[in-house]
Amino acid sequence: MTDSAPVDDEPTTPTPPPASPAAAVTPPATRAGEPDAPEAPPARLWDRMREDPQYAPEHLALEAVRRLGPEAAEWAARARAERPDVSADDLAEQAVRKFVNRARLSGAVSGAAGLPGAVIDVGVLAWTQARLVLHIAAAYGVDPVHPDRATDLLVLQKVHKVAESARLALGVAAGRERAGALFGHGAQNPLGKVMLRLGVRLAQMAGVRAAKRMFAKVVPGAAIVLGTWANSSATKDLAERARALYRTGQGGVPQPRRS
């Protein structure tokens, strides 16, 4: 069974804004039958990132490999079974076109105004970009479910400069995730402060241009309507970095040379 193709020029009805900022940071799931619509991160991940905004990119990378890695592997296996002669470059190009198009739409997912809506939209863009990278890895025969892909994501998305620091941060985030599951979380900072910090970290992950466009709209005391701001240029640049990394079929962000 295959997904039905989207109808050209079909209008998209935005989701009404939630009643409260707290509700706004968990966006609705993508509607069925819209294969080209961007998908929001799962609610559990949003909860984790709100509770630990400092390590939001690391939590997103870990969850992306767990949740999106198998999807990417299945996609590549199915594509090769259908077209045994397809090249890795062709598969990668399919993934790039698909997810760049989704990135263009990612600023319209939440339908929410204010800082919560901005945080949702930039989180959706970072999630779409992670899905793109994992599909490119699978296209070139690199295992998209291997834990090293989380390291790759953080370096390719320029959250960390080198793999060593990315792995260290991932280890810290995983430890905090386990501790939170066992013992719960302590007192939270005010919601507005948490969301602002979360937005900064996710915007950093989604790209510098995306961050500038997002926070240029932040006017103290005024509502923020983000709209369809998703930066396809940043996503294309990320795709080129991922293709250059995985084209060899070996994968893994290179370590810095030691003197």
C-alpha positions as CSV (number, residue, x, y, z in Angstrom):
1,M,0.0,0.0,0.0
2,T,1.4,3.4,-1.0
3,D,0.6,6.9,0.1
4,S,-1.7,8.8,-2.2
5,A,-0.1,11.8,-3.9
6,P,-1.0,15.2,-2.6
7,V,-3.5,17.2,-4.7
8,D,-1.8,20.1,-6.5
9,D,-2.7,23.5,-5.0
10,E,-4.7,22.0,-2.2
11,P,-5.1,24.6,0.5
12,T,-3.7,23.9,3.9
13,T,-5.8,24.8,6.9
14,P,-3.6,26.0,9.7
15,T,-4.2,24.5,13.1
16,P,-5.8,27.0,15.5
17,P,-3.5,28.4,18.1
18,P,-3.6,26.6,21.5
19,A,-5.2,28.2,24.5
20,S,-2.0,28.5,26.4
21,P,1.8,28.8,25.7
22,A,2.4,25.5,27.5
23,A,0.1,23.7,25.1
24,A,1.6,25.4,22.1
25,V,5.0,23.7,22.4
26,T,3.5,20.3,21.5
27,P,2.3,20.7,17.9
28,P,-0.3,18.4,16.3
29,A,0.7,15.4,14.3
30,T,0.8,15.7,10.5
31,R,-2.4,14.7,8.8
32,A,-2.6,11.4,7.1
33,G,-2.5,11.5,3.3
34,E,0.0,14.4,3.2
35,P,3.3,12.7,2.4
36,D,5.0,16.0,1.5
37,A,4.0,17.8,4.6
38,P,6.6,18.3,7.3
39,E,6.3,16.2,10.4
40,A,6.6,17.7,13.9
41,P,8.9,16.0,16.5
42,P,7.1,13.6,18.8
43,A,5.5,15.0,22.0
44,R,7.8,13.1,24.2
45,L,10.8,14.7,22.6
46,W,9.3,18.2,23.1
47,D,8.8,17.4,26.7
48,R,12.4,16.3,27.1
49,M,13.7,19.4,25.3
50,R,11.6,21.8,27.4
51,E,12.9,20.1,30.6
52,D,16.5,20.3,29.4
53,P,16.7,23.1,26.8
54,Q,20.5,23.4,27.1
55,Y,20.9,20.0,25.5
56,A,17.9,20.3,23.1
57,P,19.9,19.6,19.9
58,E,21.5,16.5,21.5
59,H,18.1,15.2,22.6
60,L,16.8,15.8,19.1
61,A,19.7,14.0,17.5
62,L,19.4,11.0,19.7
63,E,15.7,10.7,19.2
64,A,16.0,11.2,15.4
65,V,18.4,8.3,15.1
66,R,16.1,6.1,17.2
67,R,12.9,7.1,15.4
68,L,13.9,8.2,12.0
69,G,16.9,5.9,11.3
70,P,14.8,2.8,10.8
71,E,12.5,4.8,8.5
72,A,15.5,5.9,6.4
73,A,16.9,2.3,6.2
74,E,13.5,1.0,5.0
75,W,13.2,3.7,2.4
76,A,16.6,2.9,0.9
77,A,16.0,-0.8,0.9
78,R,12.6,-0.4,-0.7
79,A,14.0,2.0,-3.4
80,R,16.8,-0.4,-4.2
81,A,14.4,-3.4,-4.4
82,E,12.2,-1.4,-6.8
83,R,15.1,-0.2,-8.9
84,P,18.2,-2.4,-8.5
85,D,20.2,-0.2,-10.9
86,V,19.6,3.1,-9.1
87,S,22.7,4.9,-8.1
88,A,23.5,6.2,-4.6
89,D,23.7,9.7,-6.0
90,D,20.2,9.4,-7.5
91,L,18.8,8.1,-4.2
92,A,20.4,11.0,-2.4
93,E,19.0,13.5,-4.8
94,Q,15.5,12.1,-4.3
95,A,15.9,12.6,-0.6
96,V,17.2,16.1,-1.0
97,R,14.3,17.2,-3.2
98,K,11.8,15.6,-0.9
99,F,13.0,17.1,2.4
100,V,14.0,20.5,1.0
101,N,10.4,20.9,-0.2
102,R,9.2,19.9,3.3
103,A,11.6,22.4,4.9
104,R,9.9,25.2,2.8
105,L,6.6,24.3,4.5
106,S,7.9,23.8,8.0
107,G,7.2,27.3,9.1
108,A,3.4,26.7,8.7
109,V,3.0,23.6,10.9
110,S,2.0,25.0,14.2
111,G,-0.4,27.7,13.2
112,A,0.5,29.3,16.6
113,A,1.5,32.9,17.2
114,G,4.0,34.2,19.7
115,L,7.3,32.7,20.9
116,P,5.8,29.2,21.3
117,G,4.8,29.1,17.6
118,A,8.3,30.2,16.6
119,V,9.9,27.5,18.7
120,I,7.6,24.9,17.2
121,D,8.4,26.0,13.7
122,V,12.2,26.0,14.2
123,G,12.0,22.6,15.9
124,V,10.1,21.2,13.0
125,L,12.8,22.5,10.6
126,A,15.6,20.9,12.7
127,W,13.6,17.6,12.8
128,T,13.1,17.7,9.0
129,Q,16.8,18.4,8.5
130,A,17.7,15.4,10.7
131,R,15.5,13.2,8.6
132,L,17.2,14.5,5.5
133,V,20.7,13.7,6.8
134,L,19.7,10.1,7.8
135,H,18.1,9.5,4.4
136,I,21.2,10.7,2.6
137,A,23.3,8.4,4.8
138,A,21.0,5.4,3.9
139,A,21.2,6.4,0.2
140,Y,25.0,6.0,0.3
141,G,24.9,2.7,2.3
142,V,25.8,4.2,5.6
143,D,23.8,2.7,8.5
144,P,21.2,5.4,9.6
145,V,20.5,3.7,12.9
146,H,24.1,3.5,14.1
147,P,24.6,5.8,17.2
148,D,27.4,7.6,15.4
149,R,24.7,9.2,13.2
150,A,23.7,11.4,16.1
151,T,27.3,12.6,16.3
152,D,27.2,13.3,12.5
153,L,24.0,15.3,12.9
154,L,25.4,17.6,15.5
155,V,28.6,18.3,13.5
156,L,26.9,18.6,10.1
157,Q,24.3,21.0,11.6
158,K,27.2,22.9,13.2
159,V,26.0,22.5,16.8
160,H,29.5,21.2,17.5
161,K,32.7,21.7,15.5
162,V,34.2,18.3,16.0
163,A,32.9,14.8,16.7
164,E,34.7,14.5,20.0
165,S,32.8,17.3,21.6
166,A,29.5,16.1,20.0
167,R,30.0,12.7,21.5
168,L,30.7,14.1,24.9
169,A,27.5,16.3,24.8
170,L,25.4,13.3,23.6
171,G,26.7,11.3,26.5
172,V,25.7,14.1,28.9
173,A,22.2,14.4,27.3
174,A,21.7,10.6,27.4
175,G,22.6,10.6,31.1
176,R,20.2,13.4,31.9
177,E,17.5,11.6,29.9
178,R,18.0,8.5,32.0
179,A,18.1,10.5,35.3
180,G,14.9,12.3,34.4
181,A,13.1,9.1,33.7
182,L,14.2,7.6,37.0
183,F,13.9,10.6,39.3
184,G,11.8,13.2,37.5
185,H,12.9,16.7,37.0
186,G,13.4,19.5,39.5
187,A,11.8,22.9,39.6
188,Q,11.5,24.5,36.1
189,N,12.5,28.0,35.1
190,P,9.7,30.3,34.0
191,L,8.1,29.0,30.8
192,G,9.0,32.0,28.7
193,K,12.6,31.8,29.6
194,V,12.7,28.1,28.9
195,M,11.1,28.5,25.5
196,L,13.4,31.3,24.5
197,R,16.5,29.2,25.4
198,L,15.0,26.2,23.6
199,G,14.3,28.4,20.5
200,V,17.8,29.7,20.5
201,R,19.3,26.2,20.7
202,L,17.0,24.7,18.0
203,A,17.5,27.7,15.7
204,Q,21.3,27.2,16.0
205,M,20.7,23.6,14.9
206,A,18.5,24.6,12.0
207,G,20.9,27.1,10.6
208,V,22.3,30.6,11.2
209,R,20.0,32.2,8.6
210,A,17.0,30.5,10.1
211,A,17.9,31.8,13.5
212,K,18.3,35.4,12.3
213,R,15.0,35.3,10.5
214,M,13.3,33.8,13.6
215,F,14.6,36.2,16.2
216,A,14.4,39.3,13.9
217,K,10.6,38.9,14.4
218,V,10.9,38.9,18.2
219,V,9.5,42.2,19.4
220,P,9.2,42.5,23.2
221,G,5.5,42.8,24.2
222,A,4.2,42.0,20.8
223,A,2.8,38.9,19.2
224,I,5.1,36.9,16.9
225,V,3.6,35.5,13.7
226,L,6.3,33.4,12.2
227,G,4.6,32.2,9.0
228,T,6.3,30.2,6.3
229,W,9.8,31.3,7.0
230,A,11.6,27.9,6.7
231,N,15.0,28.4,5.1
232,S,15.4,26.1,2.2
233,S,18.9,27.5,1.5
234,A,20.2,26.3,4.9
235,T,18.7,22.9,4.2
236,K,20.3,22.7,0.8
237,D,23.7,23.6,2.3
238,L,23.2,20.9,4.9
239,A,22.4,18.4,2.2
240,E,25.6,19.2,0.4
241,R,27.7,18.7,3.5
242,A,25.9,15.4,4.2
243,R,26.5,14.1,0.6
244,A,30.1,15.0,0.8
245,L,30.5,13.1,4.1
246,Y,28.6,10.0,3.1
247,R,29.5,9.7,-0.6
248,T,32.5,7.6,0.4
249,G,30.2,5.0,1.9
250,Q,32.2,5.0,5.2
251,G,30.4,7.7,7.2
252,G,31.4,9.4,10.3
253,V,32.6,12.9,10.9
254,P,36.4,12.9,10.8
255,Q,38.2,13.6,14.1
256,P,40.6,16.5,14.4
257,R,44.2,15.8,14.0
258,R,46.2,15.7,17.2
259,S,49.6,17.3,17.4
